[in-house]
């Protein structure tokens, strides 16, 4: 089951909203093969089952507004909250109440200039398991700007990782901000910046990082004037390490994926890709998040029925790995039969055979267990255009000369 190019053509560049439980972050959209409504029944939506305050996508949330997770009917199974601040992720401690219907943080006040990610799993009033993922950002003091950075500090990533900063304000003086960000590596490599619009700055080398490389990112943004009267807050350094090299090539025409580790072929896995009416992007994509299980709803990426509901709504998609911000995933599929290695039936994602609940013994589980955020998945021979460089970490689809031309410092 998979994603759609209709996202770019018909749903625009809207970021798909992911409703998920995984043990980590993100936002997600959804994709699937046709004809699953009868199998899944019609459970209540995750938004109805799990109520989160502040609302998903909220910006500028004041510290005193606090955070609360509750279920009107049923009970919470687990709640995980992560706070991202100055490129540093930290868990937010809290507890589920004795009746199982509410979760509150130990500290009732939210932090300033932070991004929060909430992952909750609950059983609804009928005993059905539902997952929800919510993100929001908190208030940044007037006349200040910050940059939200990936990857995480001290993380180990794949060789395709791109350093990406997303600023909470539009940057007028991009050259001043660019000069205040320094990215270096050991062993040394030429690393160049590229601006996408006025609030995103990415860094990458000419080719994929060598395994074992340590990358250091220095943010010297404090008091840098990015726009008239708007000054930076951050002054910190963080680093991450590149692990082994893993590059997987999905051949949409052959319905296969070759998985190569440090250049050697590990396995050839049968897949299903986008159907003729909802093809999969070609090009190089980078895994940006890994979710043990997530909800995928077609309405979030433009697959809607006449009544406005999604063409599909699967609450427990296993082994989901995000490839683009517009909603392309590589994920496990337990509802399609007889399509892996033979036919393309998805809404644009790349699907691997799995079982309900997920299993390490399936192709999807095998691949998930051997993957890292930052690994590269390249799609070839799909009847679609190449993925845009700013869709997720798609910068590897731009040649080096064009990439370097995106610097604001001339």
NORHUMO-V782272 format. One record per pair of residues at least 12 apart in sequence whose ideal C-beta (glycine too) atoms are under 10 Angstrom apart, sorted by the first residue. I is the first residue (numbers start at 0). J is the second residue. Records with the same first field share a line. If there is no record, write none. Layout:
I = J  J
This chain:
0 = 29  30  31  32  33  35  271  295  297  311  313  316  328  330  331  332  333  334  335  338  344  345  346  347  348  349  350
1 = 29  30  31  32  270  271  272  273  274  277  278  279  295  326  327  328  329  330  332  335  343  344  345  346  347  348  349  350
2 = 15  28  29  30  31  272  273  277  278  279  280  295  297  300  302  321  322  323  325  326  327  328  329  330  345  346  347  348  349  350
3 = 15  28  29  30  273  274  276  277  278  279  280  297  300  301  302  310  325  326  327  345  346  347  348  383
4 = 273  276  277  278  279  280  300  325  327  346  347  381  382  383  384  386
5 = 273  276  277  278  297  300  301  302  346  347
6 = 28  30  277  280  299  300  301  302  323  324  325  326  327  346  347  390
7 = 280  300  301  323  325  326  327  347  383  384  386  387  390
8 = 277  301  383  384
9 = 300  301  302  303
10 = 28  298  299  300  301  302  303  325  326
11 = 301  325
12 = 324  325  387  389  390
13 = 28  299  300  301  324  325  326
14 = 26  27  28  56  299  300  323  324  325  326
15 = 27  28  29  30  295  296  297  298  299  300  301  321  323  324  325  326  327  328
16 = 28  29  46  55  56  132  133  134  294  296  298  299  300  326
17 = 29  55  118  130  131  132  133  134  288  290  293  294  295  296  299  316  319  321  326  328
18 = 44  45  46  49  55  118  119  129  130  131  132  133  293  294  295  296  299  312  314
19 = 45  116  118  119  120  130  131  132  133  288  290  291  292  293  294  295  314  316  319  321
20 = 45  76  77  78  79  118  119  120  121  128  129  130  131  132  290  291  292  293  294  314  315
21 = 79  118  120  130  132  288  289  290  291  292  293  318  319
22 = 77  79  81  118  289  290  291  292
23 = 79  81  88  116  118  132  151  288  289  290  291  372
24 = 79  81  83  88  114  116  117  118  132  134  149  151  287  288  289  290  321  372
25 = 116  118  132  134  287  288  289  290  293  319  321  324
26 = 55  56  116  132  133  134  287  288  293  299  321  324  326
27 = 132  288  290  293  294  295  296  299  300  316  319  321  326  328  330
28 = 293  294  295  296  297  298  299  300  301  302  309  321  323  324  325  326  327  328  346  347  348
29 = 293  294  295  296  297  298  299  300  302  309  310  311  312  313  314  316  319  326  328  330  346  348
30 = 273  277  279  295  296  297  299  300  302  310  311  313  316  319  326  327  328  330  332  345  346  347  348  349  350
31 = 295  296  297  302  309  310  311  312  313  316  330  332  334  335  344  345  346  348  350
32 = 271  274  311  313  332  334  335  336  338  342  343  344  345  346  348  350
33 = 274  277  310  311  334  335  344  345  346
34 = 310  311  334  335  344
35 = 310  311  312  313  332  334  335
36 = 304  308  309  310  311  312  313
38 = 313  333  334  355
39 = 127  311  312  313  314  315  334
40 = 125  127
41 = 308  312
42 = 123  125  127  128  129  312  314
43 = 71  72  73  123  124  125  127  129  314
44 = 123  129  131  294  296  298  308  309  312  314
45 = 119  120  121  123  129  130  131  132  133  294  296  312  314
46 = 129  131  133
47 = 70  71  72  123  129
48 = 70  71  72  73  119  121  122  123  124  125  127  128  129  130  131  314
49 = 68  69  70  71  73  75  78  102  117  119  120  121  123  129  130  131  132  133
50 = 67  68  69  70  71  100  101  119  121  131  133
51 = 66  67  68  69  78  80  102  115  117  119  131  132  133  134  135
52 = 64  65  66  67  68  69  133  135
53 = 65  66  67  109  115  117  133  134  135  136  137
54 = 133  135
55 = 117  131  132  133  134  135
56 = 133  134  135  136
57 = 115  133  134  135  136  137
58 = 114  135  136  137  138  139  167
59 = 135  136  137  138  139  167
60 = 109  111  113  115  135  136  137  138
61 = 108  109  111  137  138
62 = 106  107  108  109  110  111  113  137  138
63 = 107  108  109  138
64 = 107  108  109  135  137  138
65 = 103  104  106  107  108  109
66 = 78  80  82  91  93  102  103  104  106  107  108  109  115  117  133  135  137
67 = 93  101  102  103  104  107
68 = 80  93  95  100  101  102  103  104  117  118  119  121  131  133
69 = 96  100  101  102  103  119  121
70 = 98  99  100  101  102  119  121  122  123  124  129  131
71 = 100  123  124
72 = 100  121  122  123  124  125
73 = 99  100  121  122  123  124  125  126  127  128  129
74 = 95  96  98  99  100  121  122  123  124  126
75 = 95  96  98  99  100  101  102  119  120  121  122
76 = 95  99  119  120  121  122  128  129  130
77 = 95  102  118  119  120  121  130
78 = 91  93  94  95  101  102  103  104  117  118  119  120  121  131
79 = 91  93  102  116  117  118  119  120  132
80 = 92  93  102  104  115  116  117  118  119  133
81 = 114  115  116  117  118  134  151
82 = 104  109  110  113  114  115  116  137
83 = 110  113  114  115  116  134  136  147  148  149  151  152
84 = 110  111  112  113  114  115  137  145  147  233  235
85 = 112  113  145  146  147  148  152  218  220  232  233  234  235  237
86 = 145  146  147  148  149  150  151  152  162  164  216  218  233  235  236  237  238  239
87 = 113  148  151  152  153  235  237
88 = 114  116  150  151  152  153  154
89 = 110  113
91 = 104  105  106  109  110  113  115  116  117
92 = 104  105  106
93 = 105  106  107
95 = 119  121
99 = 121  122
100 = 121
102 = 117  119  121
108 = 137
109 = 135  136  137  138
110 = 137  138
111 = 137  138  139  140  143  145  232
112 = 136  137  138  139  140  143  144  145  147  167  232  233
113 = 135  136  137  138  139  145  147
114 = 134  135  136  137  145  147  165  167
115 = 133  134  135  136  137
116 = 132  133  134  135
117 = 131  132  133  134  135
118 = 130  131  132  133  134  290  293
119 = 131  132  133
120 = 292  315
123 = 314
127 = 314  315
128 = 292  314  315  356
129 = 294  314  315
130 = 290  291  292  293  294  314  315  316
131 = 293  294  314
132 = 290  293  294
136 = 167
139 = 167  168  232
140 = 232
141 = 228  229
142 = 168  224  226  227  228  229  230
143 = 167  168  220  221  222  225  229  230  231  232  233
144 = 166  167  168  169  170  176  198  220  223  224  225  226  229  230  231  232  233
145 = 164  165  166  167  168  218  220  231  232  233
146 = 163  164  165  166  167  168  170  176  179  180  198  199  200  218  220  225  231  232  233
147 = 163  164  165  166  167  198  199
148 = 162  163  164  165  180  200  216  218  233  235  237
149 = 161  162  163  164  165  201  239  287  288  372  373  392
150 = 162  163  214  216  237  239  240  287  371  372  373  392
151 = 237  239  372
152 = 216  235  236  237  238  239
153 = 237  238  239  240
154 = 237  238  239  240  242  371  372  373
155 = 239  240  241  242  243  371  372  373
156 = 208  212  214  239  240  241  242  285  286  371  372  373  374
157 = 207  208  210  241  242  243  244  245  246  285  286  370  371  372  373  374  375  376
158 = 204  206  207  208  209  210  211  212  241  242  243  244  245  246  261  285  371  373  374  375
159 = 203  207  208  241  244  245  246  283  284  285  286  371  372  373  374  375  376  377  392  394  395
160 = 203  207  208  212  214  239  241  242  285  286  287  371  372  373  374  375  392
161 = 193  201  202  203  204  208  285  287  373  388  391  392  393  394  395
162 = 180  182  190  192  200  201  202  203  214  216  239  392
163 = 193  195  199  200  201  202  203  285  287  389  391  392  394
164 = 176  177  180  182  192  198  199  200  201  202  216  218  220  233
165 = 195  196  198  199  200  201
166 = 196  197  198  199  200  220  225  231
167 = 198  232
168 = 197  198  225  226  229  231
169 = 196  197  198  225  226  229
170 = 194  196  197  198  199  200  223  225  226  229  231  407
171 = 197  224  225  226  227  229
172 = 223  224  225  226  227  229  407
173 = 192  194  196  197  198  200  225  405  406  407  408
174 = 194  406  407  408  409
175 = 220  223  224  225  226  231  407  408
176 = 192  194  200  218  219  220  223  224  225  226  231  407
177 = 192  193  194  200  202  223  406  407  408
178 = 192  219  223  407  408
179 = 217  218  219  220  221  222  223  225  231  233  234
180 = 192  200  202  216  217  218  219  220  223  233
181 = 202  215  216  217  218  219  236
182 = 201  202  203  204  214  215  216  217
183 = 213  214  215  216  217  238
184 = 204  208  209  212  213  214  215  238  241
185 = 211  212  213  214  215  238  240
186 = 208  209  211  212  213
187 = 212
188 = 203  204  205  206  208  209  212  214
189 = 204  205  399  403
190 = 202  203  204  205  208  214  216
191 = 203  204  205  399  402  403  404  405  406
192 = 402  403  405  406  407  408
193 = 388  389  394  397  401  402  403  404  405  406  407
194 = 389  405  406  407
195 = 387  388  389  390  393  394  405
196 = 389
197 = 225  226
198 = 225
199 = 389
200 = 405  406  407
201 = 388  389  392  393  394  397  402  405
202 = 214  216  394  402
203 = 392  394  395  397  399  402
204 = 399  402
205 = 398  399  400  402  403
206 = 395  399
207 = 241  244  246  283  285  373  375  395
208 = 240  241  242  244  373
209 = 241  244
210 = 240  241  242  243  244  245  261
211 = 240  241  242  243  244
212 = 239  240  241  242
213 = 238  239  240  241
214 = 237  238  239  240  241
215 = 236  237  238  239
216 = 235  236  237  238  239
217 = 234  235  236  237  238
218 = 231  232  233  234  235  236  237
219 = 231  233  234  235  236
220 = 232  233  234  235
221 = 233  234  235
222 = 234
239 = 372  373
241 = 371  373
242 = 371  372  373  374
243 = 260  261  369  371  374
244 = 259  260  261  262  263  374  375
245 = 258  259  260  261  265  286  366  369  370  371  373  374  375  376
246 = 258  259  260  261  262  283  374  375  376  377
247 = 259  260  265  266  268  270  286  329  349  366  369  370  374  375  376  377  378
248 = 267  283  375  376  377  378  379  380
249 = 268  270  272  279  281  284  322  329  349  376  377  378  379  380  381
250 = 267  270  272  377  378  379  380  381
251 = 270  271  272  273  278  279  280  281  343  349  378  379  380  381  382  383
252 = 272  343  379  380  381  382
253 = 267  269  270  272  340  379  380
254 = 268  269  270  271  272  338  339  340  341  342  343
255 = 267  268  269  270  339  340
256 = 268  269  270  272  329  340  349  351  362  366  376  377  378
257 = 377
258 = 362  365  366  369  370  374  376
259 = 375
260 = 369  374
265 = 365  366  369
266 = 362  365  366  369
267 = 340
268 = 339  340  349  351  352  362  363  365  366
269 = 338  339  340  341  350  351  352  362
270 = 329  332  338  339  340  343  345  348  349  350  351  352  362  363  366  378
271 = 332  335  337  338  339  340  341  342  343  344  345  348  349  350  351  352
272 = 329  338  342  343  344  345  347  348  349  350  378  380  381  382  383
273 = 327  343  344  345  346  347  348  349  350  378  381  382  383
274 = 338  342  343  344  345  346  347
275 = 343  344  382
276 = 346  347
277 = 300  301  302  310  343  344  345  346  347  348  383
278 = 343  345  346  347  378  381  382  383  384
279 = 322  327  329  343  345  346  347  348  349  378  381  382  383  386
280 = 322  323  325  327  347  378  381  383  384  385  386  387  390  391  393  396
281 = 377  378  379  380  381  382  383  384  385  386  396
282 = 322  323  376  377  378  379  381  383  384  385  386  387  388  390  393  395  396
283 = 322  375  376  377  378  379  385  386  388  392  393  394  395  396  397
284 = 320  321  322  323  327  329  349  374  375  376  377  378  386  390  391  392  393  395  396
285 = 321  322  323  372  373  374  375  376  391  392  393  394  395
286 = 320  321  322  328  329  370  371  372  373  374  375  376  391  392
287 = 320  321  322  323  324  372  373  391  392
288 = 319  320  321  322  328  372  391
289 = 318  319  320  321  329  367  370  371  372  374
290 = 316  317  318  319  320  321  328  330  367
291 = 317  318  319  331  357  364  367
292 = 314  315  316  317  318  319  330  331  356  357
293 = 313  314  315  316  317  318  319  320  321  328  330
294 = 312  313  314  315  316  319
295 = 309  311  312  313  314  315  316  319  326  328  330  346  348
296 = 308  309  310  311  312  313  314
297 = 309  310  311  312  313  326  346
298 = 310  311  312
299 = 312  326
300 = 325  326  327  346  347  348
301 = 325  326  346
302 = 346  347
310 = 346
311 = 334  346
313 = 330  332  333  334
315 = 331  333  355  356  357
316 = 328  330  331  332  333  334  348  350  353  357  363
317 = 330  331  332  333  351  353  354  355  356  357  358  361  363  364  367
318 = 330  331  332  351  353  357  358  359  361  362  363  364  365  366  367  368  370
319 = 331  348  357  363  367
320 = 348  349  351  363  366  367  370  372  374  376
321 = 348  372  391
322 = 348  349  375  376  378  386  390  391  392  393
323 = 347  348  386  387  389  390  391  392  393
324 = 387  389  390  391  392  393
325 = 347  386  387  390  391  393
326 = 346  347  348  390  391
327 = 345  346  347  348  349  376  378  386  390  391
328 = 345  347  348  349  350
329 = 348  349  350  351  363  366  367  370  374  376  378
330 = 345  348  349  350  351  353  357  363  366  367
331 = 350  351  352  353  354  355  356  357  358  361  362  363  364  366  367
332 = 344  345  348  349  350  351  352  353  354  361  362  363
333 = 350  352  353  354  355  356  357  358  361  363
334 = 350  353  355
335 = 350  352  353
336 = 352
338 = 350  352
339 = 351  352  353  362  363
340 = 352  362
343 = 381  382
347 = 381  383
349 = 376  378  381
350 = 362  363
351 = 363  364  365  366  367
352 = 364
353 = 365  366  367
372 = 392
373 = 392
375 = 392  395
377 = 395  396
385 = 397
388 = 401  402  405
